[in-house]
Structure formats: C-alpha cells, structure tokens
Amino acid sequence: MFFDIKIEDLFNKLNFTMNPTPDFPEISWKSNIDIKIKTPTGYSKINEFVKKCCTSYKILFNNKTELICSDKHILCTSNGQKEIRNIKKNEEIYGLNNDKIWTIKIENIEIYKENDILYDVCIDHPHLYLDSNGLIHHNSLILAYIYKTLFENNLVNKQIVVVPNLNLITQFKNDWIDYGIPKEKLGEVWANSKEWDKDVVISTWQSLSKASEKYLNMFDSVFLDECHTSRSTVVKETLSKMENAEWRIGCTGTLPDSEIDDLNIRSYLGPVIIDYSTKKLKKAGYLAPCEIHQINLHYNKEYKGQFNDVKDEIFKNDFRLNVIKNELSKLNDWNVLLLVNKVEDEGQFLLDYLLLFDKFKDCEFVFLSGKNKKDEREYWRQECNKNERKIRLISTYPILQAGTNIPSLSKVFFVSPSKSKIRVLQSIGRTLRLFERKDKAEIYDFIDHNNKWFVDHSEVRELNYLREDFEINSIDYYEKDHQIDDIFKS
C-alpha cells in the first residue's frame, strides 16, 4: 500500500489508539503490512510506527498551511537540517513536488502544547519522507533503531555498546534516551561505574579489556561505535572473548586503507553492508561542505635532528606561534577547536601562550586531555553546543578526535598535524555536522617547511582531502618577512 496522506491520518486508519505518557514518552508498533511512504527518491517501507509524548510546536507558513510537530523533529531548511526548536521565523523550509525542490517560508513559530501526543514513522535510507503538503521530514535512529528491532523481535536479550573514549559514554547514553530507549535499560561500565546488570551496557575498550570472560559472555550482541578502532590488539582480544555475541554491528566514517587492518576488522565483525562517501553524503545534504586552508610556514633555517626533537623545536618557534595566534584572532565564531598531540609540551604550552594576549579577552580558553575526568569533558561538550560563549577549546587528538558530537563546531586548527588518514578525517568529521548558521566547515592545516618530514606528511593529508572532495586553498608565510608581535603590546 502507498500513502500520500498525513502521518496522523495513517495512524488512525491503522487503529493505533494507545497513547504515551510523560513517564513512558514513546510507544512503537511494528506492522507486518507492507506500507510505504513517499520520499524524495521514491517510496520507502515503513518499518515502525511511533507515538511520542513531548512538547509540540506549531508552525504557520506563508501559504497559510500549518504544521504541528515535536520540538526535536527535524526539517530540511535552506541552512541544513535543523530541529524545530532551533528554527526561526522567516526561515525557508524545503519541499518537493513533481521531483522539483521548492521552498516555503515560516511566518510564525511557537510552542503549541506541553506533553502533546505526536506521530512519527521509521523508514529505511534515505530517512527523508514527504508529508501530504510536500514538506521534507527527517528520521534518524541509527543504532538505537537496530537495537529496538532486534530486541522487540526477541533476537537479542543483552547488548553491549562500545565507544572509543569515556566522554562518549554519557553522550551515547543521552542520545539513546532521546531516541526513546528507556533510561532504566541503559547502564555504564567504566572505572567508577559497574552496571553490568542492565539490558544495554555502554563501555569503552579500555574498560572491557580488564573485564573477565564471565561478564563478556553475558552479551548476545555487540555494537561498535567508530569500529575502525577494532584493528587494535586489545579490541581483537576482547571481541574474541565474546563468544555468545552472535550479532556484531559496527559503524565508522573511516575504514583503514591497510588491507591487513581492513581484513582484521571484517574477521571480527563481518562484511561491509553499506558504504557512503563524504562526497555522496554532502551531495545528499547530510553534511556541511568543507574548506581546507593550507598554511605553509617557511622558516629561516633548516631543521635537522631526530623527528621528535625537530617537532618540539618547530612547535615552539615564535614565528609559528604568532601565525597561529593571528589566524585565531580573525575568527568570531563561538567555538574553535585546536588539536595537539602532547599534553604539557603542546597543549598546556599553547594555552599559556594564548592567554598572554589581550585580543582574546572576550574568549574562554579550555584545555582538555586525558587528565580531565569524564564529567568535565561532557560539561564542555555541552557548553560548546549551547553556543552562548566564545570557547577556544584546545584538546589532544584522542579526546575529541572520534565520535564527539558538537554540531555547532565549524573551525578546527591542526596545530600539531598528523599524516594518519583516520586521525585527520575523524577530526574533520567533528565539523561536518549540520547546524544553524553554519555555512561550511573550515580546517586550518599548518604545514611546516624546512625539514625532511612535515611537507611529505602534508601531501598525504592533501590526498585524503582530494578524495573527499574538499575545497583546498593555500597561503604562504615566511619567517624572514614576518613581524613578531610583542606579547606585552598585543
């Protein structure tokens, strides 16, 4: 059956009468009937019907039609996909009619009702469906939807979700609660929490490597977020102990190029089911466009010696620091991320240097590393998402490289660049998520000349930029021509 009607009318036709409550905010129902809904690329099967109890918004469009929906419902706007609560008056919303994209303007938007009963559906890719008025809507449940499907069909009883680092445990848990997974089903396992008894346990590889087989064999399914990390020895050893985990599902934005690493991951997880490139996702409107600024730094002398010694000496070069400071001072964004490798010699050093300058007095500088506790990292992630303070976040790569969700972030400085494809593309991925007022992502790649390593590393990075179809521009700075600012006058 095919339907070009409003979602709530579809629920009424199917006699879906049970209502959620504030205590049980979401009720879902899986239908065996082959019902399809119109999408921008044809018709897609409805896998699940969902009723929600939440705050609703009422939108009046300039053609005098109305829409009532959840505060977290997502529409496709001219500024990317946005939650209703973040959409403003006079914004344009995308629609589709006879395969032609058109826009409609919001005349008024306001909170309609607290604890309202609302309707939604879950469909396969492309996750975009059309209401009867032609508006394009968005649906995204990803791993949470897979879990619900397996659990409700009695295919799994106990599941473990593995994330790359501690700060992603809280983020992942909160996301799943938002997706309708009951809070009481979700547990955390790490140094200060051992909630092994929960239906879904969220943990890290570091924590699981210390767990006994007694615990690891409790799970009949394992989900790996950022599964490219499963090429490491500790991950392989941990997975091999999960003998009862029949269901093994991984997600990543960066599978390794190495054939051996790729085969290792597949040997523990299985074949790649579906693969979408950054270029394809950007073209489909799921990711922001990305521009790479290659900043070439030419020094007065040739740096020689051991790799780490040269790297440390160049990092603290006055000319280099001055260029970084000047590029940073040009930005008025709420959030900027500066990525470094080392804690004391790079992160703390850069923080102390930048704090010397009055031109940054309206900015708030924060340095996060492995020394910061999980709750502190999560606090600053949420503060960045509020977009209320000018935060200049200095971080070591492992802390904010993979998985961390800061949609408002649009600028990243590779203060200590790497040639690793995974490290580079995962770091860029922090900026590609759509957000209001974000036109594009911008990466500042500092390329150090006058040595035998770093230009070669930059060429490896550039090859990955080209593969992902990123726009690249380049600028050259020469130490001999550069005036170093006096820190006491700046």
Phi, psi and omega in degrees: 000142177242142181229132171242053182233173179292148184301316182296328177293324178295318177299317181296321179296329181269002178059041177275092192257341181295142182242140175285170178227169177303328179283329176234080193288355183214131175236130181238156181217125178265131182253139175274353180282137180280089180250132181239151180236150184288136176233171179298344182243020180130216179243138178236145181290136174279119181272332186202144174254138185228133169250137183236148172246110185197179177289132179250155176242150175245127181243131174251125180264165185287353172263011176075010171275162183233157174220131174242125185203173181297152178295339180257003177296146185246132174244157176271115181250172178292348177253021181101180179284131185220146173291148183306318184295345180257002180270141185248164175301142179077002174288154180260137181246139180279142171226175181218131178214124181052045177066013178247130178283134175224167180236153178226141186262143177279120180273324178204146177217133183204158175294132184262311184200140172279147179052042179281156176262121186233164188237144176206167177226157175248129180228168177285176174311138020265015176064009178246128178231164184248131172280176183296339178272003176087000179290141180270124179248162185238142178224126183214111177236341174044238185296327179298320179292320178299315179300312182300320180296313180296316184292315184288343176261015177058032179268337176222154176241325185219129188232147173239134177249126183250125180243160187291328184210170188300317185293341178280345179298308180296317180300313182295318180298313180296323178298316182292326175297318177298328181279359175102005175282123182304136183303323184291346178277343190259131178232162179239141173232115174198193189305318184255013180211131181227064183269061182292341187279352183285159179294323178236122180250131178249128185209183176242164178297323181299318180290319183289334181296340180262358183276149180280162179297334177306317180281317185294331180278001178285340191262136175258001175209146178225130176250130180249111172277136184057059189289354175299340179288348183285004175280346182286156183299316183297325179292314180298318180295320181292316179297323181294337179279343181274067187294335183268359182278086181290323180265121180227113186231131180234149175230140176201157174260356187212085170290142182293152177284331182299127181297323180295313179297319180297316179293325177299315181296315181295328182294334180258342183243333185107186185286161173287124182275317181209143184222120178242127179282159175302320180300315181293318180293324178294317180296326180281353177091013181270340182232153177283149174295156185232136178240129179259125174258106177273115183253103184273123182250116182253122187261164181286338183231164175269128181270126180230158179129197177288150186308307184295324179293316179295317180300315180295319182293316180294320182303324184263011177296131184300319179298314180298313180299322181294321178295315178301314180298317181293319178296320180293322183291342179283346189265135177250012181296156177294317185234135172224134180253129177244117186259133180229170179263313188258151184284294186283311188287342180237299184297305181293322178298314180295319178300311181299322180294310184293330180291348180285345191256131181294336183295347179254019185294339178269005180252155178246116182264134180224138176241120180245134176214188179296346179285339181278140181287160183306314182295326180291320178296317180294323179301314183287330174298315180291323178297320177297321181291337179290335179059038181249346183227148176279093185260127174252102190261111175266131184213150169285152185305312185299334185286316185236021183282312190239133168083335184297131187258100174232079186303331183287345184289128179231351182233129176228133176257121170275080183291326176235083190293161179230159174262357181293122179302313183296314180298316183293309185288326175295321179294318177297324181303336178297337186258351190274350182288141184290145180200150180299143180068008175260109179278325183196165172266145179228130181244130179255107185255108182272119186249117184266119178268185177063041172201172187263007184241311200285333175291320176299318178298320181294328178292327175294316178298317181299323178298320177291324176299316182294322178298325182271002177066036175279145174285137183234132169229161189223145176220145182245134173239136181243131183299325183293337182258359192260133176270118179281125179292141170283120187296337181276352179249347186282000000 
